[in-house]
Amino acid sequence: MSIFSKIAAGEIPSYKCAENDQFYAFLDINPLVKGHTLVIPRREIDYIFDMEDDEIAAFQVFAKQVALAIKKAFPCKKVAEVVLGLEVPHAHIHLIPMQNEGDVDFRREKLKLSEEEFKEIADKIFAEFKRG
């Protein structure tokens, strides 16, 4: 079971931003900017393009709903969608609020946020997600 599967199952704590029966969104613990969120399928699958067509379509629709919530919670020019990462064998999408392309540079220093800051950020996104 991957670390992301354990997070989605509630076995490992996370800062939940959104969820439904198929997908789960939570804050990246090494964020590039405030609001940097990971979206995962609850079903453990390593590679996004190994997902069935209907599943990947639903995954993108869910990611869009989360991105809209992020944009409302953290006004920005766009919310970037990035698919990368070999360190966790579980398909995931990074959603990153951006004012410029430098906000999506994974080589830059990550933010250091307190537990209170993470909770406040996740709560803002979750509230916007629930509003739809």
C-alpha positions in Angstrom: 0.0 0.0 0.0 1.5 3.4 -1.0 1.8 6.3 1.3 -0.9 8.1 -0.7 -3.3 5.1 -0.3 -2.7 5.3 3.5 -3.3 9.1 3.4 -6.6 8.6 1.5 -7.7 5.8 3.9 -7.0 8.1 6.9 -4.2 5.9 8.2 -1.7 8.8 7.8 -2.8 12.3 8.7 -3.2 14.9 6.0 -4.6 18.3 5.3 -7.7 17.4 3.4 -8.9 19.9 0.8 -11.5 17.8 -1.0 -12.8 14.3 -1.5 -15.4 12.1 -3.0 -15.8 8.3 -3.2 -13.1 8.0 -6.0 -10.6 10.8 -5.3 -8.9 12.6 -2.5 -7.1 16.0 -2.5 -4.7 17.2 0.2 -2.0 19.8 0.7 1.5 19.0 -0.4 3.7 19.0 2.8 6.5 20.6 0.8 4.6 23.3 -1.0 5.9 25.6 -3.7 3.3 28.2 -2.8 0.3 28.4 -0.4 -2.5 26.2 -1.7 -0.2 23.6 -3.5 -2.5 20.6 -3.5 -2.1 17.0 -4.5 -5.0 15.1 -6.1 -5.0 11.3 -6.1 -7.3 8.4 -7.0 -8.4 6.4 -4.0 -7.7 3.3 -6.1 -4.0 2.6 -6.0 -2.5 2.9 -9.5 1.1 3.9 -10.2 0.8 5.7 -13.6 -1.9 8.2 -14.5 -2.1 6.9 -18.1 -2.8 3.3 -16.9 -6.2 4.6 -15.6 -9.3 3.5 -17.6 -10.6 6.3 -19.9 -13.7 6.9 -17.8 -11.6 7.0 -14.6 -9.1 9.5 -15.9 -11.9 11.7 -17.2 -13.5 11.7 -13.8 -10.1 12.4 -12.2 -9.7 15.5 -14.4 -13.2 16.7 -13.6 -12.5 16.3 -9.9 -9.1 18.1 -10.3 -10.9 20.9 -12.1 -13.4 21.3 -9.2 -10.4 21.4 -6.7 -8.6 23.9 -8.9 -11.6 26.2 -8.9 -11.8 26.0 -5.1 -8.1 26.8 -4.9 -8.5 29.8 -7.2 -11.3 31.1 -5.0 -9.4 30.5 -1.8 -6.1 31.9 -3.1 -6.7 34.4 -5.9 -4.2 33.8 -8.7 -3.8 34.2 -12.4 -4.2 30.4 -13.0 -3.9 27.1 -11.2 -1.2 25.0 -12.8 -1.7 21.3 -13.2 1.5 19.3 -13.1 1.8 15.5 -13.4 5.3 14.3 -12.4 7.0 12.4 -9.7 8.6 9.1 -9.5 9.1 9.0 -5.8 5.6 7.8 -4.9 4.2 4.9 -6.9 0.7 6.3 -7.0 -0.9 8.5 -9.7 -1.2 12.2 -8.6 -1.7 15.7 -9.9 -0.1 18.8 -8.4 -2.4 21.8 -8.4 -0.4 25.0 -7.9 -1.8 28.5 -7.7 0.4 30.7 -9.8 1.0 34.3 -10.5 3.9 33.5 -12.8 5.6 30.4 -14.2 8.3 30.7 -11.5 5.7 29.6 -9.0 5.8 26.1 -10.6 9.6 25.6 -10.5 10.1 22.4 -8.4 13.8 23.2 -8.0 13.1 26.3 -5.8 13.1 26.3 -2.1 9.8 24.9 -0.6 7.7 26.9 1.9 8.1 26.1 5.6 4.6 26.4 7.1 3.3 25.7 10.6 0.7 23.2 11.3 -1.8 26.0 11.9 -1.0 27.5 8.5 -1.5 24.2 6.8 -4.8 23.7 8.6 -6.0 27.2 7.7 -5.1 26.7 4.0 -6.8 23.3 3.8 -9.9 24.6 5.5 -10.2 27.5 3.1 -9.9 25.2 0.1 -12.3 22.6 1.5 -14.9 25.4 2.3 -14.7 26.6 -1.3 -14.9 23.1 -2.7 -18.0 22.4 -0.7 -19.6 25.6 -2.0 -19.0 24.3 -5.5 
